[in-house]
């Protein structure tokens, strides 16, 4: 059901996500389903899964183009609530990355416009989707974090 929703999201609204990978009937994305967003457990599991995704030999057409972290048991109140949950979800991962992969020239403050996330030596974009998004183009039935790699 979620696979169908993800494929449908990108087919119906091509402008929903700038830089979105083409998601077709061929499964060229990697998806994990977590229960609650913003917990230590889900953050740890997501961190490990993202590293598996990034270890693919190539992110070419035969390999996943995006990683979707879906949180199927998280109720979102509004955009601010979602934003707080995103940072709670990402902060433990961010802390690990700062220790594992320090980059002196990078901005580590997510509120800074020059903030960038590097995982496994690759620059990663993150887009959040959820049912109560302020932006209609980012509304999705479940809270989702979409990770894509800048190559």
N, C-alpha and C positions, 0 to 999 in steps of 0.2 A: 504494500500500500504506500509506504513512504517512497520507495523507488519510483513508483508511478507519479506521485506528487512532485518529486524533484524533477523528473523528466518533463512533466507538464508545465511546471513553473518556468523553466527556461525556454520551452517551445512557445508558450503563450505570450510571454513578455520579454522580448529580447533586450529591452532597455532596463530591465530590473536590476541588473548587476553588471556594471561596467567591467569589461575584461572577463566576463563569464565564459567558462569553457563550453564548447558545444556539447550538450548532453543529449545523446540520441538513444535509440533503442539499444545500441551497444553500450554496455556499462563501462564508461570511461571515468568513473569517479569512485572514491573509496568512502564508505559511510559507516559510522558507528552510532549506535543508539544508546544513550545514557538516560537514566531516570531523572535525576535532579541536577539542575544547573547550579553552579556555585558551591559545590561541596569538594572537600579534599579528595575524596575517592574519585569523583568524576574528573577532576582536574588531573590527577595522577594517571588515570586510565587514558584520558585524552592525550596527554603528553607522550605516553608510550606509543599510542596509535599513530600520532602524527609523525613520529620518528620512523615507524614502519612504512608509512606512506611515502616519506621523503627518501627512503632507502631504495626505492625502485630504481633500476638501472638507468632509466630515462623517463622523462615525463612526456615522451612523444605520444603519438596517437594510439599506440598499442597499450599504453599505460594510463593509470588514472590521471586526470587533469586537475581534479579538485578533491579536497577532503571535506566531508560534511559531518559535523558533530551535531546530532539531533538529540534534543532533550524532551522526551515524550511525556514526562510527568511534572513538568514545570509550568505553573500558571503565571502569566505575565500580567501585571496590573496596568502598566503604561510604559512609555519610552524610558523614563528615568529609572524605573524598576529594572527594566531589561539592561540598561547601561550599567547599573550597579552590579547585576548578576554577571555580566560579561567580564567586568574587571575582577570580580571575586573568583570567577572561573580561570581567568588567564594569569592572575598575579602569581600563584605558586609556580606556574610554568615559567613565567618571566623571571622569577628569582633563580630558578634552576639554570636557565639559559645564561643569565648574567655571570654565573659561576663557571659554567661549562664552556661558554663561548664569549669571553669578554671582547668587546670591540671599543677601543678608546674613542673613536670618532663618531659613535652612534649616540643618538638621543634616547634615553630610557624612560622618559616621561610621556605616557600615552596622551596627555593633554597638549603636548607640543606638536605643532604641525609637521615637524621634521621627524617625528617618532617613526621608527622602523623596527620590524621584528625579523630577526635572523634565526632560523632553526636549521641545524645541521649544515650550516654554511650557505643556506639559501634564503633569499629575501622573500618573506611571506606576507601576502595581503590577507586581511580578515574582514569579512562582511557579515553582519548580523541580520538575520531575518526573524520575524516573529509576528504573531497575529495582531498586535496592537501598535505596530510601527507607525510613527508619524508620517513616514513616506509610504504612500500606497504601493509603490513598486517593491518595497521590502517586506510586504506582508506575506506571511506563510502560515499554514495551520499549526505548526509547532515552532518553538524556539530552535534556531539553527545557527551555528557558526560555520561559515564557509571559508576554508583556507585555500588560497591559490598561490602558486609560486611564480615569482618574476624570474624568468630565465633570460 
